Amino acid sequence: MESPRYVRWLIEETNIKLSDGTHIPCYRLNHTNDEDVLNEWALHLRRHYESDESLEESIAETGLSAAEYLRDYVLPGTQNLAAACRSGDFTEILVSDLLEFVHNYKVPRCKQQNRANKDRSTQGTDIVGYHYANPDGKPSTRDELIAAEVKGLLSSGSYEVLEKAAKDSQEDEFRLATTLNFYRKQLKGIGNHEEAKRIARFQQKSEAQFHIRYLGIGVASISQIENGLIPDYSSDDLMLSTGHEIFLIHGEKLMALAHDLYARCMR
C-alpha cells in the first residue's frame, strides 16, 4: 500500500506539553481544499471497506450503482450509532496511516471489510501494528507489536479525548490476543496468507519474545493548541507511569472533513 498524499498534512508538533511539563507526541492535521488529494483520500478510505475488484463484482451481481451499493451495504451512515461508527472508522484509519507511513509499522487493513452490520464497529483492540527487526521476517526479540486504542471527538475541541484514550489503553492481554486471532483469520479469509502468517508470529510469544507498545491516541477538532500547553491534564492523569504512551492528533472541523470524504467515496 502506497502512502496517500494527505499524510503530508500531518504536521508533527514537538513542543506540546501537559500541565506538569511532560511532552507528548502531537500531530496537527493541516488539511486544505485540494480536490485531487481529497478525492485520493476518499478512495483510500473506501478501499478499506471493499476492494476495487470486489466492488465491481458486487454492483454487477446486485444491479445497483456503485454509489447505491456503498451507501446501502458498505459505508457507515450519518445517524446516531452509524455516525459514531463513521467517526470511529475515520479516526482509526487516520491513526493507522500515521503509524504505517510515518512511524513505519505494518498495520493490517481488514477490520472494516465484510461487516454483518455496516453501522457497527468490530469490537477488540482498535489498531494493531507490527515491526519485524529482520528484513527476512525471521522472528527476533527486537520485533515489536503495537496495540493502540483510539478515541475521537471529531465534533468537539475537548482534551477529554486524551483521558478516554489513556483509560482504554490500559489494555488487557486477552482482548489483544483475541484481536490478533481475528486479524489472522480475517486476513486468511481475504486471501492474504502471508500477512496472516506474520500476525501468527505474535501469537507465539513463549517461543520468540517480542516487545509490546501500548498507545492511547486521541483525535479532536482543535485548530491550534494555545501556547503549546494542554491544560488540566498531567502525566499522572493520563497514567503515563504505567509505561503506556499517549498521542494527540488535532485539526479543524474534523467531523465535517470526515463527512465530506465519505460523500466523495460514493461519487
N, C-alpha and C positions, 0 to 999 in steps of 0.2 A: 504494500500500500504506500503510495506516494503522499508526501506531506501536502495538504491543501494550502493554498496561498494565504488563507485567512490567518493561519498560525503566526504569520509575521505581525499580526495585530496584537499579539500577546506580548506586552512590553514588561520586562522584569523591573520591579522597583526594589532596590536593595536597601532602602533607608527606612522601611516601615517597622515601627516598634509598638509593643504592647505598653500598657500603663506603667509597668515596672522596668521598662527599658529593654526588654527582651526583643530581639529582632525575629521576625518570621518571614518566610518566603512569600512574596506577593507579586501578582501579575495584574496589570491593567489591560483590559480588552479595549483597545483603541480602534473600534470599528468605524468604517466610513460607508458612504453610499456608492461604492464601486460595484456596479452591476455585474461585471464579469466575475469578480471574486465572490460576491454573494450568491450568484447562481451556481458557481462551482461548489461552494459550501453546502448549499441546499442539496445538490446531487450527492455529495459526500454523506450527508445525513441520511438521505433516502436509501442509499446502498447499505446502511446498517440494518435496515428492515427487510429489504428484498433486493437481490442482485438484478442486474440488467436482464440476464437470461431468464431468471425466474419470473420477473415482471412480464416479459414478452409472452411466456407460456401462460401465465395467469390471465392476461387480458384476451389471449386467443381462446382459452377454454371457457371463460365466463361471458365473453361478448361485451364486456364493459370497456369503457375507455380507461386509459392509464390513470387519469385524474379520479374517475369514479371508483376504480378498484382500490387505489391508495387511500382515498377518503373513507370508503365504507369498510375496508377489511384490514388495513395495514397501519396507517399512521394514527397516533392518538389525537383525539379531538380537542375541543376548547372549553367544554363544560365540566364543572365540578371535578370529580375524580379523574376524568380524562385530561383536564388541563393540568392537574398535578402530575399525571404520568408524562405528559408532554414536557413539562418543566424539568422533571427528573431525568428524562432521556436526554434532553438538550444539555443539561449540566454534566451528565455522566460522559457523553460523547466529547464535550469540550475538554473535560479533565483527561479523558483517555488520550486525546490528541496532544495535550500538554505533556503527559507522561511519556508518550511514544516519540513524538517528534522534537521535543525539547530536552527531555531527560533520558531518552534513549532506552526505554524499557519496551519490550514487546507486549502489546496489550491485545488479547483475543477480542474479536469483533463479532460475536454471535448472540449476545444477550437479547437483542431486540427482534431476532428472527423467529418466525413461526409461533407467535404467541396465540394461545387459545382465546384471549381477550385483548384486543389491540389497545384498550384503555387501561390496562392494569400492568404494572411493572412486575418483573420477576423478582422474587424475594432472595435474600442472601447478601453476601458482601457486594457492595456496589461495583467495584472495579478490582480486578486482579491483573497484575502485570509481572513480567519476569525478565531477568537478565542472566544469560549464561556467560561465565567468565571465559570459557574456552570456545573459540570460534567454531570448532567442530561439534559442539553440543555435548561433549563428554562431561559428565557430572563433576562438579568441583565444590569444595566447601566455600568458595568465593561466589557461588551463584546466589542470586537474590530473588526473592519473591516479594511483591508489593501488594498490600491489601489496603484499599482506600475506601473510606466512607465519605460520600459526597452529600452535602446539604445545600440546596439552592433557595434563595429568596429573591426570585427574579423581579418581583414587583415591589420590593422593599429595599430601603437603604440601611437596614439594621445590621449591626455587627453581631447580633444574636446568632446568626448563622454559624459563626465560629464555635460558639458554645455547643450548639446542636451537633456540629461535626465532631468536635472533641469528644463528646459523650458517646456518640455512636462508634467512634474509632477504637473504643476500648473493646476491641474485637475478641470474641471467644473462638477458640480453635475449632470447635465443632462447626460453627457457621462457615468459617473459611474452608474447612475440609469438605463440607457438602457443596459449597460453591465451586471448588476445584473439580469435584466429581461431575457436577452439572456441566461445566465448561468442556471437560474431556468428552463426555457423551454427546454434547451438542455439536462439538467440532467434528466428531466422527460421523454424526448424522448428516452433516452438510458436506462430507467428503474430504475434510481437511485432516487427514490421518497423521500427517507429520506434526502439525501443531498439537494435536491430541496427545501424541507421544511426549512432546515437550512439557505439556501440562502434567502428565502422569509422573514425570520425574519428581515433581513437588508433592506428590502423594506418597513418596518413599523416603521420608526424612531420616528414618532409622538406618537406611542403607547408605545414604550420602547426605550429610548435613548441609544446610544452607542457611542463609540469613533472611529473616523476615522483617520488612519495614511496614509499620502501621501508620497510615496517614488519615487525618481528618481534613477535608477540603471544603471550605465554604465559598459559595458563589453568590454575590449580591449586587444589586443595582446601586452602586455608589460611584459617582463620576470621578470624584477626587477624594483623597484621604488628607484632611487638613493637617498641616504641619508634620505629616508622616507619622501621626500618632493614632492608634486605635484605643479610644478611651474605654474605661470601665472594665477592661479585661487584662488580667495578669497571667503569667505563666502558670501560676497555681490554679487560677480559674479554668484554664484550658488543659489542665492535667498533663503538662509537658514533662513533669518529673517522672512519669511512667515510661518514658522512652518513646512515646508516640509523637508524631510530628503534626504540625498544623500549617496549612497553606491557605491563602486567600486569593481569589480571583474576583475582580470587580470591574464594572463598566457601566455605561449609561444606558438606561431603558432596555434592560436585557430581556424582559418579557416581550416587549414589542418586537425586539430583534428576533426572538425565537418564533413568534407567530408569523413574522414576515418570511423567515426561512422555510417554515413548514408549508406556508402558502406557495412558495416557489417550488417546493417538491412536487406539487400537483399541477403545475402548469404544463 
